[in-house]
């Protein structure tokens, strides 16, 4: 094989492996609804955390009146993203025609 072709192939292999490792480093394995997840209603994690995303739950009707069920919806969103901890919990009323609340939190994994 000619040196120039070999160098080109080596660069292509290195580039694709680097791209693969970078994209996988930001991904987390989705978990089932009902997974064990830490919900910090106040404060921030004391351990180093990698932020995966922000999660949101819209709670209307009976669920809006049951804080535990609404929080579980939020935790299930975290589970689907692969998170093990939620923090910076925020609550706001829905701004559309529905009565209810919206919960939001940062979702992440411990490093």
Phi and psi in degrees as a GROMACS rama.xvg file:
@    title "Ramachandran Plot"
@    xaxis  label "Phi"
@    yaxis  label "Psi"
@TYPE xy
-69.6235  146.085  UNK-2
-57.1085  -38.9714  UNK-3
-66.6888  -41.0928  UNK-4
-65.7985  -42.5323  UNK-5
-61.4797  -42.5655  UNK-6
-64.3338  -40.4199  UNK-7
-63.3464  -43.3785  UNK-8
-64.2385  -41.3002  UNK-9
-62.0237  -43.9748  UNK-10
-61.4105  -41.5976  UNK-11
-64.1246  -42.3607  UNK-12
-65.0327  -44.4114  UNK-13
-63.8615  -44.3712  UNK-14
-62.4694  -43.8586  UNK-15
-69.9116  -34.9799  UNK-16
-70.4756  -35.8691  UNK-17
-65.6602  -43.4072  UNK-18
-62.5545  -39.1264  UNK-19
-65.9913  -43.9164  UNK-20
-67.7476  -34.7981  UNK-21
-67.2019  -43.9124  UNK-22
-68.3271  -34.6621  UNK-23
-74.0171  -26.6018  UNK-24
-68.0658  -25.511  UNK-25
-90.1116  -12.6559  UNK-26
-87.4825  150.628  UNK-27
-127.906  151.366  UNK-28
-75.6885  121.176  UNK-29
-58.1426  146.54  UNK-30
-120.371  161.672  UNK-31
-72.0784  152.051  UNK-32
-55.0184  142.712  UNK-33
86.8027  4.73711  UNK-34
-64.0107  159.281  UNK-35
-72.8366  123.265  UNK-36
-147.115  139.108  UNK-37
-84.634  127.88  UNK-38
-113.188  111.337  UNK-39
-94.0907  105.477  UNK-40
-71.8064  -25.8898  UNK-41
-138.687  153.64  UNK-42
78.2616  -171.831  UNK-43
-129.099  159.46  UNK-44
-60.5834  142.46  UNK-45
-86.5118  -17.6723  UNK-46
-92.2852  160.708  UNK-47
-66.7384  132.44  UNK-48
-128.093  143.38  UNK-49
-102.658  119.09  UNK-50
-69.9833  128.184  UNK-51
-95.2729  -48.2279  UNK-52
-174.741  178.189  UNK-53
-99.948  143.891  UNK-54
-120.209  156.329  UNK-55
-143.157  142.488  UNK-56
-131.15  128.795  UNK-57
-99.3296  120.088  UNK-58
-116.481  119.528  UNK-59
-126.148  168.029  UNK-60
59.2401  -137.43  UNK-61
-61.2106  -33.589  UNK-62
-67.9267  -35.2614  UNK-63
-63.0552  -31.9461  UNK-64
-81.8399  -12.7475  UNK-65
-112.531  95.3413  UNK-66
-55.9563  -41.0849  UNK-67
-62.3726  -42.2469  UNK-68
-67.3856  -38.7765  UNK-69
-65.562  -43.2536  UNK-70
-63.158  -36.0885  UNK-71
-64.7246  -37.2071  UNK-72
-59.838  -42.109  UNK-73
-64.5709  -44.6318  UNK-74
-62.7697  -37.8347  UNK-75
-62.8903  -35.2134  UNK-76
-63.2232  -41.3704  UNK-77
-62.3379  -41.6078  UNK-78
-59.0691  -45.3149  UNK-79
-61.7497  -26.0122  UNK-80
-89.5064  -5.00817  UNK-81
88.994  11.0253  UNK-82
-74.7189  155.541  UNK-83
-119.389  -9.03839  UNK-84
-146.019  142.266  UNK-85
-121.406  138.283  UNK-86
-146.668  176.144  UNK-87
57.1389  49.1859  UNK-88
-65.7072  128.528  UNK-89
-128.875  143.593  UNK-90
-125.794  138.323  UNK-91
-146.392  151.563  UNK-92
-71.4574  151.558  UNK-93
-68.209  142.997  UNK-94
-103.855  6.83883  UNK-95
-105.184  -154.134  UNK-96
-77.0297  -15.663  UNK-97
-82.6969  144.987  UNK-98
-86.5126  139.65  UNK-99
153.616  -168.134  UNK-100
-130.369  163.126  UNK-101
-124.46  129.854  UNK-102
-107.445  140.393  UNK-103
-135.865  150.094  UNK-104
-158.147  159.964  UNK-105
-81.5124  140.636  UNK-106
-121.815  135.349  UNK-107
-158.186  -176.339  UNK-108
-127.467  148.672  UNK-109
-72.4925  143.482  UNK-110
